[in-house]
Amino acid sequence: MKAIYPGSFDPATYGHLDIIERAAEKMDHLIVAVLDNPSKNSLFSINERIGLLKEVTKHLSNVEIDYFSGLLSDYASRRECYNMVRGLRAVSDFEYEMQMALVNRSLNPKIETFFMASDNKYAYLSSSIVKEIAKFGGSITHFVPKAVENALKEKYEGRK
C-alpha cells in the first residue's frame, strides 16, 4: 500500500519525523508531500523544506519527498495515490483533520484518510512553537533534527 503524508513542514519537527517513520513501517511507499502555498508566509522556501525533509528521511528507503500546490485531491489523482496519513496531537487537531478528510473525500471519493496519534512526547510540538523558540535563541535540540536546527539558526541569524 502507498500513502501520502501532506503538510507544510515549515520546518519539519521530531513530531513530523515520528509520523513519517511509523507510517513508513506500515506502507510500502510513503510520499511526504510538501504544500507550496503562496498565500502562506513560510519561513523556509519550498526547496529548503524539501531539502531538509530529504536529509532527515534519507535513512528511510521507501519514503519519497515531493511537493504540490493547489488541492490535495488533485495531487492524489496525479500521483494515483488515494491514501492519506494525518497526525493527531490533540482533540483540537481531530476536528480540523476530520473536516479536511471529509472535504477531500467529497472532492474525490477514492480518498481515504488514516489518522495516527502522535507519540505523547510530541503532542505539544508544532512548527510554530519551534520557530518561536528559535527566533528568540532558545534551545530546540529536543524538538528538531540537527539539520533543521542548523537551518533555523542560520535563518534567524541572517535576520538580525
Backbone bond lengths (Angstrom), bond angles and torsions (degrees), N, CA, C in turn:
res aa  C-N    CA-C-N  psi(-1)  N-CA   C-N-CA  omega(-1)  CA-C   N-CA-C  phi
1 M - - - 1.442 - - 1.526 108.66 -
2 K 1.324 115.78 142.69 1.461 119.05 174.02 1.518 109.18 -119.20
3 A 1.334 114.51 156.32 1.459 120.08 -176.65 1.518 110.04 -148.48
4 I 1.322 114.48 162.49 1.459 123.11 176.42 1.528 108.04 -112.96
5 Y 1.326 115.44 132.31 1.470 121.14 171.58 1.523 105.91 -112.20
6 P 1.345 117.98 97.15 1.458 121.13 -176.96 1.527 112.35 -88.92
7 G 1.313 116.18 153.10 1.456 120.69 175.51 1.508 111.12 174.59
8 S 1.323 115.26 174.19 1.470 119.16 178.15 1.529 111.01 -87.81
9 F 1.326 117.77 -31.58 1.473 122.79 175.96 1.528 111.41 49.46
10 D 1.335 115.82 52.86 1.467 121.69 -176.09 1.524 111.27 -117.94
11 P 1.316 118.45 75.11 1.467 129.95 -0.73 1.531 110.80 -100.27
12 A 1.328 115.06 176.05 1.462 121.36 174.87 1.527 108.92 -69.18
13 T 1.333 115.47 137.35 1.467 121.51 -179.94 1.533 108.94 -116.12
14 Y 1.325 116.19 175.32 1.460 119.55 173.95 1.532 111.07 -63.31
15 G 1.318 117.45 -27.03 1.461 120.64 175.24 1.521 111.06 -63.85
16 H 1.337 116.72 -45.43 1.469 120.88 175.92 1.527 110.15 -61.86
17 L 1.321 115.28 -46.58 1.464 120.20 -177.11 1.534 111.07 -62.52
18 D 1.323 117.20 -35.95 1.459 121.50 176.42 1.529 110.45 -60.36
19 I 1.320 117.24 -46.91 1.468 121.35 179.45 1.529 109.56 -65.18
20 I 1.325 117.60 -43.05 1.470 121.25 179.88 1.528 110.39 -59.87
21 E 1.320 116.94 -49.48 1.468 120.43 -177.81 1.526 111.62 -63.54
22 R 1.320 117.16 -43.67 1.468 120.28 -179.06 1.520 111.62 -69.26
23 A 1.336 117.66 -38.87 1.471 120.84 177.75 1.529 110.01 -67.71
24 A 1.325 116.89 -38.21 1.467 121.00 179.51 1.526 111.50 -63.29
25 E 1.340 116.95 -29.78 1.470 120.53 176.50 1.527 111.35 -67.41
26 K 1.328 116.61 -29.71 1.468 121.45 -175.26 1.525 113.30 -94.37
27 M 1.317 116.65 -20.98 1.461 121.21 -174.92 1.527 110.99 -108.44
28 D 1.325 115.50 151.24 1.463 119.94 173.20 1.524 110.05 -71.70
29 H 1.332 115.24 -35.65 1.467 121.32 -177.37 1.526 107.90 -146.90
30 L 1.317 116.52 128.96 1.466 121.59 178.37 1.519 108.69 -120.71
31 I 1.313 115.53 123.93 1.466 121.94 176.27 1.523 107.25 -100.07
32 V 1.314 116.71 114.85 1.461 121.43 173.05 1.519 105.07 -89.23
33 A 1.321 116.04 109.43 1.460 122.09 -172.95 1.521 110.00 -105.49
34 V 1.320 115.31 113.35 1.462 122.15 -177.63 1.525 108.92 -86.63
35 L 1.310 115.66 124.73 1.462 120.97 -179.80 1.524 110.28 -77.88
36 D 1.311 115.32 123.64 1.462 121.95 173.98 1.525 106.70 -99.81
37 N 1.323 115.34 95.82 1.453 121.57 -176.67 1.527 108.86 -113.33
38 P 1.339 117.52 100.77 1.464 120.79 -177.43 1.529 114.29 -60.39
39 S 1.336 117.85 -22.04 1.464 119.46 -179.47 1.525 111.75 -81.40
40 K 1.332 117.38 -10.68 1.461 121.49 175.93 1.518 108.83 -91.58
41 N 1.298 115.92 141.26 1.455 120.83 179.92 1.531 109.09 -92.29
42 S 1.317 116.58 80.24 1.460 121.91 -176.85 1.519 111.14 -76.93
43 L 1.325 115.42 144.54 1.458 120.68 175.30 1.522 110.36 -71.82
44 F 1.321 115.83 -43.74 1.464 121.45 -179.41 1.519 110.31 -102.48
45 S 1.319 116.12 143.22 1.463 120.77 176.21 1.530 109.08 -68.70
46 I 1.308 116.25 166.22 1.459 120.53 178.43 1.531 110.02 -59.14
47 N 1.326 117.57 -41.79 1.467 120.69 -179.75 1.525 112.01 -66.29
48 E 1.320 117.07 -36.78 1.462 120.30 177.46 1.529 110.76 -66.28
49 R 1.324 116.81 -43.48 1.463 120.49 179.94 1.526 111.31 -64.46
50 I 1.325 116.42 -41.34 1.467 120.98 177.32 1.527 109.69 -62.60
51 G 1.330 116.89 -46.25 1.466 121.09 -179.86 1.518 112.36 -60.66
52 L 1.318 116.95 -43.93 1.466 120.64 178.98 1.533 111.11 -64.57
53 L 1.321 117.09 -42.71 1.462 119.90 178.45 1.528 111.65 -64.63
54 K 1.316 116.90 -39.48 1.470 119.43 176.91 1.522 110.35 -61.70
55 E 1.310 116.44 -40.54 1.461 120.95 179.99 1.531 111.33 -64.38
56 V 1.321 117.64 -46.54 1.471 119.92 -173.92 1.529 113.63 -82.29
57 T 1.338 117.30 -7.92 1.467 120.30 177.55 1.519 112.38 -114.93
58 K 1.320 118.21 9.84 1.467 120.12 -175.02 1.528 113.19 -62.29
59 H 1.315 117.38 -18.94 1.466 121.39 177.97 1.532 112.69 -80.83
60 L 1.324 117.58 -3.87 1.468 122.46 -177.54 1.529 109.66 -109.16
61 S 1.310 116.67 101.67 1.471 121.18 -172.34 1.528 113.71 -68.80
62 N 1.324 118.49 -21.45 1.462 120.49 -178.35 1.535 113.05 -100.57
63 V 1.332 116.28 14.95 1.465 120.66 178.94 1.527 109.59 -107.76
64 E 1.314 114.60 130.54 1.464 122.75 177.55 1.521 108.00 -116.27
65 I 1.321 116.26 138.15 1.466 120.96 175.83 1.524 107.68 -104.12
66 D 1.316 116.23 128.98 1.457 121.89 -179.36 1.526 107.25 -141.50
67 Y 1.301 116.91 179.98 1.467 120.40 176.87 1.513 108.95 -141.05
68 F 1.323 114.40 161.74 1.457 120.12 176.31 1.517 109.01 -152.18
69 S 1.311 115.05 160.09 1.460 121.31 169.96 1.518 105.81 -132.93
70 G 1.293 115.76 161.46 1.458 118.66 -177.58 1.513 111.63 86.30
71 L 1.318 115.55 -150.62 1.456 121.33 -174.86 1.526 112.11 -82.14
72 L 1.315 115.67 136.47 1.460 121.27 176.49 1.528 110.43 -61.04
73 S 1.316 117.54 -36.61 1.468 120.53 -179.96 1.532 111.09 -62.51
74 D 1.321 117.71 -36.63 1.473 121.12 176.53 1.523 110.62 -68.73
75 Y 1.326 116.38 -41.98 1.470 120.51 177.45 1.532 110.19 -61.62
76 A 1.320 117.26 -43.46 1.464 121.34 178.66 1.525 110.92 -58.65
77 S 1.311 116.69 -41.79 1.472 120.41 178.42 1.527 111.01 -64.92
78 R 1.331 116.55 -44.07 1.479 119.16 178.55 1.517 111.53 -60.60
79 R 1.328 116.35 -39.40 1.465 121.35 -178.12 1.535 112.72 -86.67
80 E 1.336 116.65 -6.40 1.464 122.13 -177.03 1.532 110.52 52.10
81 C 1.322 114.09 46.49 1.461 122.16 179.91 1.522 106.98 -137.66
82 Y 1.321 116.56 117.29 1.460 120.53 -170.69 1.528 113.76 -115.46
83 N 1.318 117.45 7.49 1.459 121.93 176.87 1.524 108.95 -99.15
84 M 1.319 116.30 125.24 1.454 121.69 -179.93 1.525 109.17 -111.38
85 V 1.311 116.48 141.05 1.461 122.93 174.39 1.522 107.15 -112.04
86 R 1.318 115.96 131.19 1.461 120.53 177.05 1.520 108.82 -134.40
87 G 1.324 116.08 137.77 1.456 121.75 177.89 1.517 110.97 -91.33
88 L 1.312 115.42 143.45 1.468 121.81 177.16 1.515 108.89 -121.03
89 R 1.331 115.61 122.91 1.465 119.82 177.58 1.516 111.47 -92.54
90 A 1.313 115.85 -39.64 1.465 121.15 -174.37 1.524 109.41 -148.59
91 V 1.309 115.99 171.66 1.463 121.15 179.06 1.527 110.27 -57.48
92 S 1.311 117.37 -35.09 1.468 121.01 -179.68 1.531 111.43 -61.64
93 D 1.321 118.00 -32.83 1.469 121.10 176.30 1.527 110.79 -66.52
94 F 1.333 116.07 -36.69 1.455 120.39 -173.92 1.523 112.16 -59.22
95 E 1.312 117.68 -43.13 1.466 120.59 -177.82 1.533 111.15 -59.31
96 Y 1.316 116.34 -48.11 1.464 120.86 179.40 1.534 110.75 -65.43
97 E 1.326 116.20 -47.25 1.469 120.36 -176.72 1.525 111.74 -65.18
98 M 1.320 117.37 -37.39 1.458 120.74 177.08 1.524 110.41 -64.12
99 Q 1.327 116.17 -42.86 1.464 120.85 177.39 1.529 110.35 -59.06
100 M 1.336 116.49 -46.12 1.468 120.25 -179.92 1.530 111.30 -64.49
101 A 1.329 116.79 -40.60 1.466 120.77 179.16 1.529 110.52 -60.90
102 L 1.322 116.55 -42.51 1.464 120.39 -179.37 1.525 111.58 -69.13
103 V 1.321 116.38 -39.29 1.465 120.12 177.30 1.529 110.11 -63.88
104 N 1.335 116.41 -46.66 1.469 119.57 179.93 1.526 111.20 -60.51
105 R 1.337 116.70 -41.22 1.465 119.41 179.62 1.523 111.25 -68.67
106 S 1.331 117.36 -32.13 1.466 118.75 177.64 1.533 110.47 -71.10
107 L 1.338 117.10 -31.26 1.468 120.76 176.79 1.524 111.67 -75.97
108 N 1.337 115.67 -32.23 1.456 120.67 178.72 1.534 108.04 -148.00
109 P 1.323 117.72 104.08 1.469 121.27 -175.97 1.534 114.44 -60.75
110 K 1.321 118.35 -14.20 1.466 120.85 178.22 1.531 112.39 -75.26
111 I 1.329 116.57 -18.94 1.469 120.37 -174.55 1.523 110.88 -74.59
112 E 1.323 114.33 131.47 1.457 122.67 174.88 1.524 107.50 -126.36
113 T 1.313 117.44 136.98 1.466 121.25 -178.86 1.518 109.78 -111.65
114 F 1.345 115.02 131.84 1.452 122.74 177.25 1.524 108.17 -109.82
115 F 1.309 116.13 122.36 1.459 121.41 -179.31 1.521 109.97 -95.11
116 M 1.321 115.52 134.22 1.458 121.69 176.80 1.521 108.78 -120.69
117 A 1.325 115.94 125.63 1.465 120.22 176.57 1.516 109.05 -72.53
118 S 1.311 115.75 135.65 1.465 119.59 179.33 1.521 109.73 -70.03
119 D 1.304 115.04 157.74 1.457 120.71 172.13 1.532 107.04 -63.45
120 N 1.325 117.19 141.86 1.470 121.32 -178.48 1.519 112.97 -51.97
121 K 1.333 117.12 -36.26 1.460 118.79 -176.47 1.527 112.85 -70.27
122 Y 1.348 117.64 -10.32 1.466 120.74 178.19 1.530 112.64 -115.51
123 A 1.317 117.69 6.77 1.465 121.61 -173.97 1.534 112.78 -61.94
124 Y 1.301 118.18 -26.55 1.466 122.27 -178.34 1.531 112.54 -96.66
125 L 1.314 116.84 -5.92 1.458 122.20 -169.43 1.523 112.20 -85.73
126 S 1.324 116.00 134.27 1.465 121.52 174.14 1.521 108.64 -143.15
127 S 1.315 115.28 158.70 1.468 120.21 176.47 1.522 111.01 -59.71
128 S 1.324 117.07 -37.73 1.468 120.93 -179.54 1.517 111.61 -62.38
129 I 1.328 116.50 -43.57 1.470 120.57 178.63 1.527 110.50 -63.61
130 V 1.325 116.05 -44.46 1.468 120.72 179.91 1.530 110.58 -60.26
131 K 1.328 117.05 -44.66 1.470 120.12 179.57 1.523 111.13 -63.09
132 E 1.320 116.97 -39.42 1.466 121.03 -179.93 1.533 110.91 -63.85
133 I 1.322 116.40 -45.14 1.462 120.50 178.84 1.530 110.16 -63.21
134 A 1.321 116.45 -46.42 1.469 120.91 -179.18 1.529 111.64 -63.15
135 K 1.306 115.98 -39.25 1.472 121.42 -179.55 1.526 111.70 -57.31
136 F 1.335 115.89 -35.89 1.459 119.82 -177.92 1.528 112.77 -101.17
137 G 1.331 115.98 16.73 1.461 120.75 172.27 1.507 115.96 80.26
138 G 1.317 117.89 12.71 1.464 120.55 178.25 1.519 111.89 -76.25
139 S 1.297 116.63 162.59 1.462 122.06 179.96 1.528 110.55 -76.65
140 I 1.320 115.89 128.05 1.466 121.84 177.67 1.533 111.19 -117.16
141 T 1.319 116.04 13.74 1.464 122.65 -176.59 1.522 112.48 -53.27
142 H 1.324 118.04 -38.38 1.460 121.40 -176.52 1.528 113.11 -87.20
143 F 1.329 116.92 0.98 1.454 120.56 -175.43 1.522 114.66 -110.12
144 V 1.341 116.33 -26.62 1.466 120.85 -174.79 1.531 110.59 -139.68
145 P 1.331 117.05 153.56 1.467 119.96 174.29 1.536 110.65 -62.65
146 K 1.324 116.02 158.21 1.469 122.61 -175.66 1.537 112.38 -53.97
147 A 1.336 117.36 -42.50 1.471 120.45 -179.34 1.525 111.15 -60.22
148 V 1.317 116.29 -39.51 1.470 121.13 179.25 1.522 109.90 -71.47
149 E 1.321 116.45 -41.60 1.463 120.58 177.48 1.528 110.63 -57.64
150 N 1.321 116.62 -46.92 1.469 120.99 179.37 1.520 111.65 -63.05
151 A 1.323 116.80 -41.20 1.471 120.83 179.54 1.529 110.99 -64.99
152 L 1.326 116.94 -39.65 1.469 120.04 177.95 1.523 111.14 -65.94
153 K 1.323 116.95 -43.80 1.470 120.22 178.45 1.527 110.33 -59.90
154 E 1.318 115.98 -45.02 1.462 120.83 179.59 1.525 111.04 -62.70
155 K 1.317 116.43 -42.14 1.469 121.58 -179.06 1.528 110.84 -62.68
156 Y 1.333 116.36 -46.41 1.459 119.45 -176.57 1.526 112.55 -78.44
157 E 1.319 118.73 -29.61 1.465 120.09 174.84 1.519 110.35 -67.95
158 G 1.308 116.43 -33.21 1.465 121.36 178.31 1.513 113.19 -70.27
159 R 1.321 117.76 -17.75 1.466 122.15 -179.23 1.515 113.10 -92.84
160 K 1.341 116.22 -7.80 1.472 118.96 -178.13 1.498 111.20 -81.60
